[in-house]
Structure formats: structure tokens, C-alpha cells
């Protein structure tokens, strides 16, 4: 039998014995942000819940929900009381930026690893909490979603300032510029300390539209696993031989 025919016969036999390989389920995409899922799985919990548990003999901490200003204190207290925790699993729509940075530093100081499980989404301030891990795992099917931070979401405050005239508007713009510069500097310093390429900021995060403009919505971007590896966001812990 010719080689090609033998190969075809072998493939057909494998299909009969093992059954056809199942197709990967297609996840609907967000039309405005095509790199991201239409319905991110980040929960609607308004204050991040911390749930320690043991799986396969490993003590882990589920961290789910929005990152609030009080999270760093709760996280530190829990990790000090349960020192067997080795890894933190994250699912969050983000929240208070500086609280995310501080939580990331707590995780790094304690030498813990972080993980985004398959199907879960980690967005905005959650990115920085995740990057605090000494080892960081983004499972296939997990979503590391980023955007450009902004201090201009308070439409009411902006409208009020403009109604008060030029001087009030200039003051508001100056405050926004100052806060933006400070947070950008903090984010840059954070990435360097965590061993993540700061090009993640300039190549990806800062390229997204921060606020909606006319019919154009604010933008989000979801890294591929290859991109996350390139910027050293995905950096699983090394297995000791």
C-alpha cells in the first residue's frame, strides 16, 4: 500500500476508535473590543471577597470581585493569619488603582504566586494585583484584560467645572494632569519592581482610548498568551527538579 494511503487509513482508524476531536467552544467577542469576550467573567461582587481553601493539597486563596480601598488591609490580615496559602486565584473587574498596586506589593513581599483560572477575567486594577505574584499563571481560556487608566470618568464634576468658567476648568484639568502623571509613574515603577516589561504600558495599555468620544466607546484589550509571555506577565513558577 502506498505511504499516503497507509497514512489516510491510519487517520481513519484513529477517528473510528477515538471519535472525532471535539471543537473548541467559540467565545462570543465584544464588537467594540474584538480581542475581548463579549461577557467577561469577572463577577458583580462590589467588594472583593477572599476565600481560602485547599485543593489537591495546595492552600489557595480565591480573590473575587471589585478591588476596594479596604482590600489591602483585609488581604494582609488574612495572609498573616493563614500562612499556609501559596497561591491566589483572581477574578475581578478592577476597582481602586492604588489598592490594586498595594495588594500586588503585599503578594510579592510574601513570595506568593498568582493565577487567573480558565474562564476567569482579571481587568484594570486586578492586573497589578496579579502581577505581584513571584510566579504568574494565565491559564488557557483565562482573560488578562487591560485599558488606559483615566481620572475623567466623573462627567458630573467635569460638567460643573466647565459651567463655572475658564478658571475652574483649568484647575480641574491641572488636577487631572497631576494625578495622571503620578499614577503613570507609580505604574511604571511597579512593573519594573515586579519584573514585568514596562513596554506593556506604552505598547498596549496607553494605546487604548481612555474615555468614550462621540460614538466611539472606551477601549479594552485582552492579551494573547503569547503577548502575556512576551511582556513577562505570564511567568509561571519554575518547577524545581
One Martini backbone bead per residue (centre of mass of N, CA, C, O) as a GRO file, in nm:
protein
  241
    1UNK     BB    1   0.096   0.035   0.024
    2UNK     BB    2   0.095   0.344   0.005
    3UNK     BB    3   0.182   0.586   0.218
    4UNK     BB    4  -0.069   0.769   0.195
    5UNK     BB    5  -0.282   0.543   0.241
    6UNK     BB    6  -0.180   0.456   0.518
    7UNK     BB    7  -0.229   0.731   0.655
    8UNK     BB    8  -0.532   0.748   0.605
    9UNK     BB    9  -0.608   0.484   0.748
   10UNK     BB   10  -0.500   0.566   1.027
   11UNK     BB   11  -0.685   0.814   1.067
   12UNK     BB   12  -0.954   0.662   1.043
   13UNK     BB   13  -0.907   0.468   1.277
   14UNK     BB   14  -0.876   0.684   1.497
   15UNK     BB   15  -1.162   0.803   1.461
   16UNK     BB   16  -1.317   0.543   1.530
   17UNK     BB   17  -1.189   0.485   1.812
   18UNK     BB   18  -1.185   0.801   1.935
   19UNK     BB   19  -1.310   1.003   1.780
   20UNK     BB   20  -1.384   1.307   1.728
   21UNK     BB   21  -1.263   1.602   1.782
   22UNK     BB   22  -1.348   1.850   1.971
   23UNK     BB   23  -1.464   2.156   1.958
   24UNK     BB   24  -1.399   2.463   2.034
   25UNK     BB   25  -1.550   2.697   2.207
   26UNK     BB   26  -1.699   2.980   2.103
   27UNK     BB   27  -1.635   3.307   2.198
   28UNK     BB   28  -1.790   3.580   2.226
   29UNK     BB   29  -1.738   3.896   2.098
   30UNK     BB   30  -1.648   4.229   2.120
   31UNK     BB   31  -1.711   4.462   1.888
   32UNK     BB   32  -1.542   4.703   2.033
   33UNK     BB   33  -1.345   4.446   2.153
   34UNK     BB   34  -1.220   4.183   1.975
   35UNK     BB   35  -1.010   4.061   2.199
   36UNK     BB   36  -1.277   4.030   2.366
   37UNK     BB   37  -1.522   3.937   2.551
   38UNK     BB   38  -1.857   4.008   2.583
   39UNK     BB   39  -1.858   3.829   2.874
   40UNK     BB   40  -1.703   3.880   3.138
   41UNK     BB   41  -1.559   3.684   3.411
   42UNK     BB   42  -1.578   3.910   3.709
   43UNK     BB   43  -1.814   3.980   3.851
   44UNK     BB   44  -2.052   4.167   4.091
   45UNK     BB   45  -1.869   4.215   4.322
   46UNK     BB   46  -1.815   4.508   4.522
   47UNK     BB   47  -1.634   4.335   4.733
   48UNK     BB   48  -1.372   4.167   4.781
   49UNK     BB   49  -1.343   3.823   4.809
   50UNK     BB   50  -1.194   3.600   5.059
   51UNK     BB   51  -1.113   3.243   4.988
   52UNK     BB   52  -1.002   2.987   5.162
   53UNK     BB   53  -0.843   2.682   5.029
   54UNK     BB   54  -0.819   2.327   4.942
   55UNK     BB   55  -0.625   2.189   4.659
   56UNK     BB   56  -0.445   1.924   4.616
   57UNK     BB   57  -0.280   2.025   4.886
   58UNK     BB   58  -0.337   2.334   4.822
   59UNK     BB   59  -0.316   2.658   4.935
   60UNK     BB   60  -0.575   2.888   4.859
   61UNK     BB   61  -0.695   3.209   4.711
   62UNK     BB   62  -0.994   3.360   4.660
   63UNK     BB   63  -1.026   3.655   4.440
   64UNK     BB   64  -1.346   3.828   4.434
   65UNK     BB   65  -1.391   4.128   4.279
   66UNK     BB   66  -1.382   4.437   4.371
   67UNK     BB   67  -1.139   4.683   4.426
   68UNK     BB   68  -1.097   4.817   4.730
   69UNK     BB   69  -0.957   5.021   4.969
   70UNK     BB   70  -0.968   4.773   5.196
   71UNK     BB   71  -0.811   4.526   5.082
   72UNK     BB   72  -0.514   4.529   5.184
   73UNK     BB   73  -0.587   4.485   5.484
   74UNK     BB   74  -0.739   4.215   5.448
   75UNK     BB   75  -0.514   4.061   5.307
   76UNK     BB   76  -0.295   4.080   5.521
   77UNK     BB   77  -0.453   3.952   5.755
   78UNK     BB   78  -0.509   3.678   5.620
   79UNK     BB   79  -0.210   3.597   5.549
   80UNK     BB   80  -0.115   3.606   5.849
   81UNK     BB   81  -0.332   3.381   5.950
   82UNK     BB   82  -0.262   3.215   5.659
   83UNK     BB   83   0.053   3.077   5.587
   84UNK     BB   84  -0.029   2.838   5.372
   85UNK     BB   85  -0.058   3.018   5.147
   86UNK     BB   86   0.048   3.014   4.787
   87UNK     BB   87  -0.216   3.103   4.615
   88UNK     BB   88  -0.383   3.333   4.381
   89UNK     BB   89  -0.715   3.373   4.266
   90UNK     BB   90  -0.846   3.571   3.988
   91UNK     BB   91  -1.158   3.787   3.990
   92UNK     BB   92  -1.193   4.106   3.814
   93UNK     BB   93  -1.301   4.455   3.732
   94UNK     BB   94  -1.154   4.605   3.947
   95UNK     BB   95  -1.075   4.954   4.067
   96UNK     BB   96  -0.859   5.058   4.286
   97UNK     BB   97  -0.553   5.125   4.184
   98UNK     BB   98  -0.377   5.151   4.448
   99UNK     BB   99  -0.487   4.888   4.576
  100UNK     BB  100  -0.370   4.699   4.362
  101UNK     BB  101  -0.074   4.770   4.408
  102UNK     BB  102  -0.061   4.700   4.711
  103UNK     BB  103  -0.150   4.405   4.683
  104UNK     BB  104   0.091   4.325   4.504
  105UNK     BB  105   0.311   4.385   4.718
  106UNK     BB  106   0.215   4.184   4.928
  107UNK     BB  107   0.250   3.931   4.755
  108UNK     BB  108   0.554   3.969   4.704
  109UNK     BB  109   0.659   3.981   5.002
  110UNK     BB  110   0.536   3.670   5.045
  111UNK     BB  111   0.590   3.482   4.788
  112UNK     BB  112   0.351   3.459   4.589
  113UNK     BB  113   0.121   3.326   4.374
  114UNK     BB  114  -0.055   3.358   4.057
  115UNK     BB  115  -0.400   3.326   3.911
  116UNK     BB  116  -0.588   3.266   3.603
  117UNK     BB  117  -0.844   3.100   3.540
  118UNK     BB  118  -1.031   2.944   3.337
  119UNK     BB  119  -1.275   3.197   3.240
  120UNK     BB  120  -1.136   3.425   3.376
  121UNK     BB  121  -1.122   3.779   3.479
  122UNK     BB  122  -0.860   4.040   3.459
  123UNK     BB  123  -0.901   4.390   3.547
  124UNK     BB  124  -0.705   4.644   3.578
  125UNK     BB  125  -0.627   4.645   3.902
  126UNK     BB  126  -0.587   4.335   3.881
  127UNK     BB  127  -0.325   4.331   3.720
  128UNK     BB  128  -0.143   4.427   3.966
  129UNK     BB  129  -0.208   4.203   4.157
  130UNK     BB  130  -0.108   3.974   3.973
  131UNK     BB  131   0.194   4.093   3.928
  132UNK     BB  132   0.290   4.021   4.229
  133UNK     BB  133   0.376   3.757   4.153
  134UNK     BB  134   0.646   3.538   4.140
  135UNK     BB  135   0.424   3.372   3.997
  136UNK     BB  136   0.247   3.359   3.668
  137UNK     BB  137  -0.084   3.238   3.569
  138UNK     BB  138  -0.233   3.189   3.245
  139UNK     BB  139  -0.481   3.027   3.144
  140UNK     BB  140  -0.639   2.872   2.920
  141UNK     BB  141  -0.913   3.102   2.879
  142UNK     BB  142  -0.804   3.335   3.006
  143UNK     BB  143  -0.829   3.695   3.114
  144UNK     BB  144  -0.616   3.973   3.023
  145UNK     BB  145  -0.739   4.294   3.093
  146UNK     BB  146  -0.694   4.615   2.943
  147UNK     BB  147  -0.623   4.972   3.002
  148UNK     BB  148  -0.669   5.313   3.024
  149UNK     BB  149  -0.637   5.515   3.252
  150UNK     BB  150  -0.870   5.739   3.444
  151UNK     BB  151  -0.996   6.080   3.567
  152UNK     BB  152  -1.273   6.126   3.356
  153UNK     BB  153  -1.554   5.984   3.472
  154UNK     BB  154  -1.668   6.257   3.603
  155UNK     BB  155  -1.903   6.421   3.444
  156UNK     BB  156  -2.021   6.613   3.658
  157UNK     BB  157  -1.757   6.761   3.735
  158UNK     BB  158  -1.692   6.865   3.453
  159UNK     BB  159  -1.953   7.021   3.400
  160UNK     BB  160  -1.929   7.211   3.642
  161UNK     BB  161  -1.658   7.341   3.570
  162UNK     BB  162  -1.744   7.460   3.293
  163UNK     BB  163  -1.978   7.635   3.414
  164UNK     BB  164  -1.766   7.816   3.593
  165UNK     BB  165  -1.533   7.827   3.389
  166UNK     BB  166  -1.206   7.862   3.310
  167UNK     BB  167  -1.068   7.836   3.589
  168UNK     BB  168  -1.203   7.569   3.678
  169UNK     BB  169  -1.112   7.404   3.434
  170UNK     BB  170  -0.806   7.436   3.471
  171UNK     BB  171  -0.795   7.308   3.751
  172UNK     BB  172  -0.903   7.030   3.670
  173UNK     BB  173  -0.691   6.964   3.457
  174UNK     BB  174  -0.450   6.985   3.648
  175UNK     BB  175  -0.536   6.756   3.839
  176UNK     BB  176  -0.543   6.534   3.624
  177UNK     BB  177  -0.251   6.554   3.533
  178UNK     BB  178  -0.119   6.495   3.804
  179UNK     BB  179  -0.251   6.219   3.866
  180UNK     BB  180  -0.158   6.081   3.604
  181UNK     BB  181   0.147   6.111   3.645
  182UNK     BB  182   0.165   5.960   3.913
  183UNK     BB  183   0.041   5.688   3.821
  184UNK     BB  184   0.235   5.631   3.590
  185UNK     BB  185   0.486   5.617   3.771
  186UNK     BB  186   0.387   5.389   3.956
  187UNK     BB  187   0.343   5.177   3.734
  188UNK     BB  188   0.631   5.170   3.627
  189UNK     BB  189   0.764   5.088   3.895
  190UNK     BB  190   0.604   4.830   3.942
  191UNK     BB  191   0.691   4.668   3.692
  192UNK     BB  192   0.992   4.666   3.752
  193UNK     BB  193   0.969   4.520   4.033
  194UNK     BB  194   0.804   4.262   3.894
  195UNK     BB  195   0.935   4.194   3.598
  196UNK     BB  196   0.783   4.376   3.400
  197UNK     BB  197   0.733   4.514   3.111
  198UNK     BB  198   0.695   4.856   3.037
  199UNK     BB  199   0.579   4.810   2.744
  200UNK     BB  200   0.292   4.747   2.826
  201UNK     BB  201   0.211   5.041   2.848
  202UNK     BB  202   0.298   5.161   2.560
  203UNK     BB  203   0.192   4.925   2.366
  204UNK     BB  204  -0.102   4.888   2.515
  205UNK     BB  205  -0.246   5.058   2.737
  206UNK     BB  206  -0.184   5.360   2.609
  207UNK     BB  207  -0.347   5.280   2.328
  208UNK     BB  208  -0.608   5.324   2.467
  209UNK     BB  209  -0.915   5.445   2.498
  210UNK     BB  210  -1.022   5.600   2.784
  211UNK     BB  211  -1.273   5.748   2.650
  212UNK     BB  212  -1.554   5.836   2.537
  213UNK     BB  213  -1.627   5.942   2.180
  214UNK     BB  214  -1.912   5.970   2.094
  215UNK     BB  215  -1.933   5.661   1.923
  216UNK     BB  216  -1.669   5.602   2.082
  217UNK     BB  217  -1.550   5.382   2.285
  218UNK     BB  218  -1.396   5.257   2.519
  219UNK     BB  219  -1.101   5.066   2.562
  220UNK     BB  220  -0.999   4.722   2.521
  221UNK     BB  221  -0.748   4.461   2.611
  222UNK     BB  222  -0.654   4.123   2.516
  223UNK     BB  223  -0.423   3.909   2.583
  224UNK     BB  224  -0.228   3.694   2.472
  225UNK     BB  225  -0.019   3.450   2.566
  226UNK     BB  226   0.217   3.557   2.399
  227UNK     BB  227   0.210   3.847   2.508
  228UNK     BB  228   0.231   3.780   2.810
  229UNK     BB  229   0.511   3.648   2.774
  230UNK     BB  230   0.669   3.881   2.642
  231UNK     BB  231   0.602   4.079   2.909
  232UNK     BB  232   0.601   3.890   3.172
  233UNK     BB  233   0.317   3.815   3.288
  234UNK     BB  234   0.361   3.526   3.198
  235UNK     BB  235   0.524   3.350   3.488
  236UNK     BB  236   0.574   3.067   3.580
  237UNK     BB  237   0.673   2.864   3.802
  238UNK     BB  238   0.937   2.687   3.875
  239UNK     BB  239   1.037   2.356   3.848
  240UNK     BB  240   1.183   2.163   4.069
  241UNK     BB  241   1.422   1.892   4.046
   0.00000   0.00000   0.00000
